[in-house]
Amino acid sequence: MPICKECEDEVDELFSVKIDGRRKKICEECMDIAREQDEIAEESEAVVQNMMGFKGRR
């Protein structure tokens, strides 16, 4: 059985996902958590940029 690199649990299937610029093979549950964290980080960055009056692109 494959083992998830994030939670180190045995799972049926692993997915290759890019996290922090590195490819990791993780389970579906960890993939959902990583996606949520990425969305939150993008939203918080946008709020800070708007607060500072930043008009350019990333």
C-alpha positions in Angstrom: 0.0 0.0 0.0 1.3 3.5 -0.8 2.1 5.9 2.0 1.1 9.6 1.9 4.1 11.9 2.3 2.1 14.5 4.4 0.1 12.4 6.9 2.2 9.2 6.5 -1.0 7.0 6.4 -1.4 4.1 4.1 -3.9 5.0 1.3 -5.3 3.4 -1.8 -4.3 6.1 -4.2 -1.7 8.9 -4.2 -1.9 12.1 -6.2 1.1 14.1 -7.4 0.6 17.7 -6.3 2.9 20.8 -6.3 3.2 22.2 -2.8 5.5 25.2 -2.1 7.3 24.7 -5.4 8.0 20.9 -4.8 6.1 17.9 -6.2 4.7 15.6 -3.5 2.7 12.4 -3.7 -0.1 12.9 -1.2 -3.6 11.4 -0.5 -6.9 13.0 -1.5 -7.6 14.3 2.0 -4.2 16.1 2.3 -4.7 17.4 -1.3 -7.9 19.1 -0.2 -6.3 20.6 2.9 -3.4 21.9 0.8 -5.8 23.4 -1.8 -7.7 25.2 1.0 -4.5 26.6 2.5 -3.4 27.9 -0.9 -6.7 29.6 -1.4 -6.6 31.2 2.0 -3.0 32.4 1.4 -4.0 34.0 -2.0 -7.0 35.8 -0.4 -5.0 37.2 2.5 -2.3 38.4 0.1 -4.9 40.1 -2.0 -6.4 41.9 1.1 -2.9 43.1 2.1 -2.2 44.3 -1.4 -5.5 46.2 -1.5 -4.9 47.7 1.9 -1.5 49.0 0.7 -2.9 50.3 -2.6 -0.9 47.9 -4.8 -2.1 48.0 -8.4 0.4 45.8 -10.2 0.5 42.0 -10.7 2.2 39.4 -8.7 
